[in-house]
Amino acid sequence: MPSLEQFAKSKLAALEAVHRRRVLAETDRADAIHVVRDDRAMVSFSCNDYLNLTHHPAVKAAAVAAIERHGTGAGASRLITGNHPLYSVLEDRLAQWKGAEAACVFGSGYLANAGIIPVLVGPDDLVLVDALSHSCLWAGAQLSRGHVEVFRHNDADHLRALLESNRGLYTRTLIVTDGVFSMDGDLAPLAALSALAEHYDAWLMSDDAHGLGVLGGGHGSASACGEKVKIDLQMGTLSKALGSYGGYLCASRPVIDLIKTRARTLVYSTGLPPASVAAALAALDVMAADPALCRRPLDNARAFTRGCDLALAESPIVPLILGEEARALAASKTLEEEGFLVTAIRPPTVPAGTARLRFAFTAGHTAADIVRLCTVVRNRILPQGS
Ligand SMILES: *Cc1c(COP(=O)(O)O)cnc(C)c1O
């Protein structure tokens, strides 16, 4: 056996060789849009802070007030003494905002998915996962020890075929998908998935980390469908448009009650700091008071896709697929030289051969920012062919 250090070094060297090693870059976010990295000031198109609420005065003030009143930490798991009074206010507000009976707040979106799925399905059950679902949905499915089948991305016909051939072999069946796909920016066909769930006696779970606050008037991707779609389990995060930290599930009261007594990532992990809960609450207030704010990220993404002759954006996330890792890294570097932070996304986050730039548009990006970004992308990134 190699020494632990030898093992780590050879792993790192192997990743380096295929341009897949990742390192943490110190990033100073002076406000919600402008960042400084390596002494270079840039406009960020990589933050998921879609409504720029991480730096909103009312949101910051709410967090500060919560620290003054409730302290910096929750002190214990929610089931012990960590369930400070802000939790129930936030859960009621989230349930109302999502049109659900009840909600449960988790330590993060990742912890939510890792906790929820194993409560609902086990070894006798089937989990059907969209091929491009977020890493933490896979983690939850694996922890459940259910039988996992993958359906082709956004392919309801493939899902139907898998249900047809597998549904009868298992007791319970759960279909899981992102609402807005985090690295592609496209939307799940929720109405079709919901109809299949109904027909095959399955439950449907959507992860709307990137839908909340920016689609469907801020209510999320299900509300953007234009028709009422039944989604049994609506999961999301407080960490993106809401500018805070934490995750949530909205569902019926009995489901939420079961989750609160059984989800291991809730039971065995300390409650969120009061400031995070208070910030999310204040962010919901800002959103509810300003529907126009919630439309701006998508409008800005569409201004960019029009300006660059790309397919019209469906969400604030716009991918520019470049292929090999080295090419995406070089493109990101080019944009940095021009004063734009646009992180290269590489496998295994995305499938091999689809390394890309991922642009995330926020409410506060100006028309001038977007025009200049378009010019740079058109002149320095796109001409290199594909
Ligand atoms: C970011 C993200 C998560 C994780 O949420 P955190 O609160 O950051 O842990 C889950 N699902 C999707 C689709 C995401 O993009």
The ligand as an SDF file (V2000), in Angstrom:
LIG
                    3D

 15 15  0  0  0  0  0  0  0  0999 V2000
  -26.6860   24.1680   -5.4840 C   0  0  0  0  0  0  0  0  0  0  0  0
  -27.5910   23.0310   -5.6780 C   0  0  0  0  0  0  0  0  0  0  0  0
  -27.9260   22.1900   -4.6190 C   0  0  0  0  0  0  0  0  0  0  0  0
  -27.2490   22.2980   -3.2770 C   0  0  0  0  0  0  0  0  0  0  0  0
  -27.7640   23.3370   -2.5370 O   0  0  0  0  0  0  0  0  0  0  0  0
  -26.8360   23.9380   -1.3670 P   0  0  0  0  0  0  0  0  0  0  0  0
  -27.8130   24.6690   -0.5270 O   0  0  0  0  0  0  0  0  0  0  0  0
  -25.8310   24.7910   -2.0250 O   0  0  0  0  0  0  0  0  0  0  0  0
  -26.2300   22.7630   -0.6750 O   0  0  0  0  0  0  0  0  0  0  0  0
  -28.8650   21.2310   -4.8280 C   0  0  0  0  0  0  0  0  0  0  0  0
  -29.4260   21.0470   -6.0370 N   0  0  0  0  0  0  0  0  0  0  0  0
  -29.1170   21.8090   -7.0830 C   0  0  0  0  0  0  0  0  0  0  0  0
  -29.7920   21.5610   -8.3860 C   0  0  0  0  0  0  0  0  0  0  0  0
  -28.1670   22.8080   -6.9460 C   0  0  0  0  0  0  0  0  0  0  0  0
  -27.8150   23.5360   -7.9980 O   0  0  0  0  0  0  0  0  0  0  0  0
  1  2  1  0
  2  3  1  0
  2 14  2  0
  3  4  1  0
  3 10  2  0
  4  5  1  0
  5  6  1  0
  6  7  2  0
  6  8  1  0
  6  9  1  0
 10 11  1  0
 11 12  2  0
 12 13  1  0
 12 14  1  0
 14 15  1  0
M  END
$$$$
